[in-house]
Every structure is written in structure tokens, then in C-alpha cells.
Amino acid sequence: MNARLRLFALLEAQGVPASEADDLVAALEAGAVAGAQCQVVELDGMAPASRGSLFADGWDDGVRAVSEALVGIGDREWSPRGGRSAGAAELAVHIADVRRHERADLVRLEAYVRETVLPRTQPYTTARRRVLEALGEAGGLCTARTRNSDGDVIVCTLEAGHYDPDDKPPFKDRKPGGWHKADASIWNDLGAAGIPHAAI
């Protein structure tokens, strides 16, 4: 069943219509049954001679019964299923179930991040900004960027609209003033490494 659903998902992703996808899968399944039937037929007359004629008759009857059953299964797999394909319907149910579980997981994860992770982050830090971004709540933050001494791009953690180049920070206290700030870094838009709002 897992292989079937995966095949339907792959065919759907390639834009194959549901009815055509079902025909293809049905043909594959019928072909597999037909292959098994061919192997069973070869067992006719292959009963061990040492077991006697009565055993051989039962053996051959069993081979024919299994062969006929496989032919019937193959015919059913290949027969038109009518309406929406069974395989596509199974896939839709499976996908809906997966998405329901994913939504429930996301709700639990969001609650955990909001109630446990966010309160542990310090204001105006990169860690807090990342948590707010994960929650989709970083829209009100500044977008100015710069590169630190390691060459990593860092993003301002203050609120949008805070920037005032004339409000210079008191560097001794590491307060931002009107400049940009992320953790221990403070910068203005005129710095060589500064990537101001206009460039974003």
C-alpha cells in the first residue's frame, strides 16, 4: 500500500490525470499477478514422483486452482474501476490524514515556541528575532543588515523605523541610540559593511 501511494503521489506530481494514473498502476499490478501465474503454471506435473499418483493428482489440481485464482485476480486488477480512480481516492485520503497530523504538530510546536522558547530569549537579540521570524511575527522589525568581523550577515533586532543617524550610541554602554543593533554589534547605514533598508 505504501508503494502504491508513493507511486500515485509521484504520478500526480508529474501532472498525470487520476484515471490515467490508476490505469498505469492497475496494469503494473495485473502484470505482476500474471508473472506469478506463469510461474505457478510451470509447477503442473512437477509433483515429487515418490509421493504416488494420488498426491500427484492433488498437486496438479492445486496448481490449476491457484493458476485460475491468479488469472481472476489479474482480471480484476485490470478491469475498469469506474468513476474516480480507487488509487487516487486512497491517495487523497492518505494526504488529507498526513496534512491533518502535520497541522496538529505545527499547532503544538507553535505553542511550545511561544510559551517556552520566546520567554527565554533576551530583547533585541538575534535569537529573539529568529524566534519571532519562526512565529511569523518579525514583520515589525528593522531590516537593515551588516557583516560582523567573521563575515557573517547579521540583521538589526530593533523595531522598524528606529533608525536615526544623528542619535549616536554611547559606545561605552553599548546602547543602540538611533543606530542599528544585533547582540553586541552596533552600526549605521554609512558603514562600509552596512546594508541599509534601501538595499533590501
Residue pairs with C-beta under 8 A, 6 or more apart in sequence:
1 90
4 25
4 87
4 90
5 90
5 91
5 94
7 25
8 21
8 25
8 87
8 88
8 90
8 91
9 91
9 95
11 20
11 21
11 24
11 25
12 18
12 21
12 88
12 91
16 24
18 84
18 85
18 87
18 88
19 84
19 85
19 88
21 85
21 87
21 88
22 81
22 85
22 86
22 87
22 88
23 85
25 87
26 77
26 78
26 81
26 87
27 78
29 77
30 74
30 75
30 77
30 78
33 70
33 73
33 74
33 77
34 70
34 74
36 70
37 67
37 70
37 71
37 74
40 63
40 66
40 67
40 70
41 63
41 67
43 59
43 63
44 60
44 63
44 64
44 67
45 56
45 60
46 59
47 55
47 56
47 59
47 60
48 55
49 56
51 59
110 135
113 131
113 134
113 135
114 135
117 131
118 128
118 131
118 132
118 135
121 127
121 128
121 131
122 128
124 157
124 158
124 176
124 181
124 182
125 157
125 182
125 183
126 154
126 155
126 157
126 182
126 183
128 157
129 138
129 141
129 155
129 157
129 182
132 138
132 141
140 159
140 160
141 155
141 156
141 157
141 158
141 159
141 160
142 155
142 156
142 157
142 158
142 159
142 160
142 161
142 162
142 163
142 180
142 197
143 155
143 156
143 160
143 197
143 200
144 155
144 156
144 163
144 180
144 187
144 189
144 194
144 195
144 196
144 197
144 200
145 153
145 154
145 155
145 156
145 194
145 195
145 199
145 200
146 153
146 154
146 180
146 182
146 185
146 187
146 191
146 193
146 194
146 195
147 153
147 154
147 193
148 154
148 185
153 195
154 182
154 183
154 185
155 182
156 180
156 181
156 182
157 181
157 182
157 183
158 176
158 180
158 181
162 176
162 178
163 178
163 179
163 180
163 188
163 189
163 197
164 177
164 178
164 179
165 178
165 179
165 188
165 189
165 190
166 178
167 177
167 178
167 179
168 177
168 178
168 179
169 175
169 176
169 177
169 178
169 179
169 181
169 186
170 177
171 186
174 184
174 186
176 186
177 186
179 186
179 187
179 188
180 186
180 187
180 188
180 189
180 194
187 193
187 194
188 194
189 196
189 197
